[in-house]
Amino acid sequence: YICKADFPGCFFAGPPHVGSPAILRIVDGVAYVGTDDGYLSAVDIENRQERWSFQAGAGASSPRIVDGVAYVGTDDGHLYAIDIQTGQERWSFKTGGAIGSSPAVVDGVAYFGSEDGNLYAVDIETGREKWRFKTEGFVFSSPAVAGRVVYFGSHDGYLYAVDTNTGQERWKFKTGKDLESSPAIADGVVYVGSWDGNLYAVDAATGQEKWRFKTEAPIESSPAVADGVVYIGSYDGYLYAVDTQTGRRKWRYMTADSVLSSPTIVDGVVYFGSRDGHLYALE
């Protein structure tokens, strides 16, 4: 344990319509902040001055910044591409439901989910759809791409692996409940948490389960993997460290409320937030 910081609110990751006051991403000294009222703003961290603000129309997801463009989804069902220098819209793409998923942008394509149950692949130059993949539930999970496969979860309880070129299913893996956790991929294994309270390790090539680790409550937190350990939070108030080879717990740390945020590991320190209003840093 290193430290914790007090903040007058809650930390959690997930779709903005469930109450997050602001979801941000920091790139090159600028914080890009999406809010419940539908604004995406760029704020200079050093002088604390707003560079620009873009009205997206409804609650905004956590933006993805790639090659000078911010890609952000909104509750009104649009994915927007915004020039980060000017704050001007390049294009927008309309889906049939709210977008709480943060897009993955790889090789000129943005992959993102929607409440209409689809995962979309959209060309980032034109804003035109390449393909869509239909599930039987909302797609809040932010996708992860490795090789020619995009991995994501759905509220239908499945973890999906879909070919990035064709949009065809490679495999799907059934968990016991909804998936809002975003998958992490390391060394040929996909790690994802489920509302059934389990952290799953699934072979990325075959979709076969390698192991599962049971927490005491649903998991909305997305896992982070470093040095043979996967870290994940749970509604039971713990942050867990689990051995990637065995699926056994190495340690857990208790907070005073649910851990919905996704941990970040920097220089051997794990940072995460809890709904108890603290930001934690653990060795």
N, C-alpha and C positions, 0 to 999 in steps of 0.2 A: 504494500500500500504506500503510495507517495503523497497524494493530496486529493482534496475535493474542493470544489468552488460552489458557492451559493448563487443561485439565480432565482428571480421572482417568477418562476413559471416552470413548465414541464418540458422535458426533452423526450421527443419520440419521433421515430421515422414512420412514414406511411402516407397515405393519400391525404391531401390537405383538407378535404371536406370532413375528416374526423376530428378536426380541432387544432391542428398544428398552427401556431401563430405565424411562423415564417420558416421557410426551408431554403437553405443557401448553399452556394458553392463558391469557393475562393480560387481565383486564377490570376497570377501575375499581379498581386497586390490589389485586386478588385473583388469585392464581394457581390455576387449576383443573388438577389433575394427574391423568392417567390412567396406571395402572401395569400391568405384566404380571400381577400377582397379582389384578387385577380391581377395584381400588379407584379411585374418583374422589374426590379430596380437594380442599377449598377452603382455601387458606392465605393469610392476610393478609401481604402483602409487607413492610409497614412493621414490624410487631411479630413477624413470623415465627410467629404462632400459627395452629394449625389451627382453622378455623371449624366444619367438619364433614367427615365421611368417609362415602361411600356404597359398600357392597359390591355390586358388579355381578355377581359370580360367576365371571368369567374376564377375561382381558386386555382392557384398555379402549383404544379409539381416541382420537384427539385430539378433545376436546369442541368443540361449537359453542354459543356463548352468544347467545341472542336473547330480548329482552324478559323478562329475569329467569328464563329456563329454560335449563338445560344439556342438550344432546342428545348422547348418547354411545353408540357401538356397542361390542359386546363379542365375545369369542371364542366365547361360548355362543350367539351368533346373535341377541341381543336389541338393539334400539335402546331406550334409556331416556330419558325426559324427567324431569329432576330440578329441583325448585325451588331456585334458588341461594341463597335466604335461609335456608331450613330444611334443605336436604339431603334432603328427602323426595321419594319417587317420585310423579310425577303419573300416568304410565302407562308401559307397556312394550309393544313390538311384536316378535313372534317371526318370524325368518326361518329358512331351512333351512341356513344356514352361518354361519361366523364373519364379523364385520363389522370390517374394517380401514379401511374408507372413513370419512372424516369427513363428516357430513351437510352439505348446503347447505340453508338454510332461507330460503324466499322466498315471500311472499304467503300465509302460513298453511300452507305445505306443506314437509315435510322430504323431501329427496331423498338417497338413500344406496344404496351397493352392498353385495353380500354374496358370500360364497364359493359360494353356491348358484347364481350366475350371473345373478342378477336385479338390476336397478335398481328400487328401490321409491320410490313417492310416498305419503307418509302425512300425513293431516290432523293438524296439531299441537295442535288443540283436543281431539280425540277419541281420537287414537292409532289411528285406523282407516285401512286401506289404501284409497287412491284408485285406484291402478293399479300394475302391475308390468310391467317390460320384460325379456324373456329374451334373454341372450346365450349364447354357447357356451363361456364361460370364467369364471373367478373375476373378480369386480369389486372390485379394491382401490382403483382410482382414485377420488378424491373428485370429485364432480360440480361443474360450474360452470354457472350459469344466466344467460342473457342474453335479455331479451325473453320470448318464449313458448317458448324452447327450452332444454333441459338437455343439456349436453355431458359425456361421460365416456368412459373407455377400459375395455377388458376384456382378460383374458388370452387371448382368441381373436384378439388383434392388431388389432381394429377400434377406431377412434374413432367414437362414435355421437353423433348429434344427434336428440333425441326431443322431440316436442311435449309441453309441460307440461300442457296441458289434457286431451289424449286418451290420452297414453302411446304414440302411434304414431310410428314411425320417420320422420324427415325425410330423413336420409341416413346413410350409414356410409362411413368411409374406412379402407382396409386399409393397415396398416404391415407391416413384415417380421417382427415378433415380438410378445411380450406387451407390454401397456401397463399399467404401474403408476403412471406419472407422471400427475398431475392437470392437466387443461388450464387454460390462462390465456387470457382473451379480451380483445383490445384492438383498437379501430378496425375491427371487422368481421372479425377474423382470430383463429382458434383456434390456439394454440401448445401442443404436447405432445411429450414425449420418449418414446422406445420402447426396448425391450431390444435392438432391432436396431442401436442406437448412434446413431440419427438424431434430431435435433430437427426437427419438422415444423411448417410454417405452412400452415394450411388455411382456405379461404374459409368463413366461418361460415354464409353463406346457401346455398351450393351444394355444399359438401363437396369442392371441387376443390383440389388441391395448388397452392400458390403457390411454395414452395421447400422444400428440405430441407437441413439442415446435418449433416455426418457428424462424430461424435467417434470416439475410438479404442476405445470399450468401451460396454457397455450403459448406458442412462440410466434411473434410478429417480427422480431429482430432478424436482421440478415447476418449471416455468419461472416467472419473474417478469418483468414488462414495465414499463419506464419510459423516457420521453423517447426513443422510437425505438430502444430497445435491449432485447433479450430476454436474460436471464441464466439459465443452467442449469448444473448440475453433472453429472459423469459418473463411472462406475467407473474411468475412466482417471486420476483424481486431479486433474483440472482443473475450474475454474470458467470457463465461457465467456461472453463478451459478443458477441452476434450482432446485426447490423443488421437491423431488422425489414423494411426495404424490399427489401434485396438478398439477405438470407440469408448474407452474408459475415461472417467473423469480424473483430471489431474488436480484441479482445485475448483472451488466456487467462491464467489464473494457476494455477500448479502447487502442489498440496499433497503431503503425503507418503503419502496414502492416498485411498481412494474418497470422492467427494463425493456423498452420497445425500440430504443435506438440501436443502430448498428455500430459495433465497435470499430475503432481504427487503431492500428499498431504502428508506432513510429519509434525507432531506436530502442526497441525492447520494452516500450511502455504501451499499455493498452488504455485507450481513452474511450469513455462511453458516458452516456447520460442516463439518468433515471427520472421517473415521474415524481420522485421525491424532491425534485428541483435542484439536484446537484450534478455537476460534471465531475467524473472520477478519473484519476490516473493511477494505474496499478502496474507494478513490476511483474 
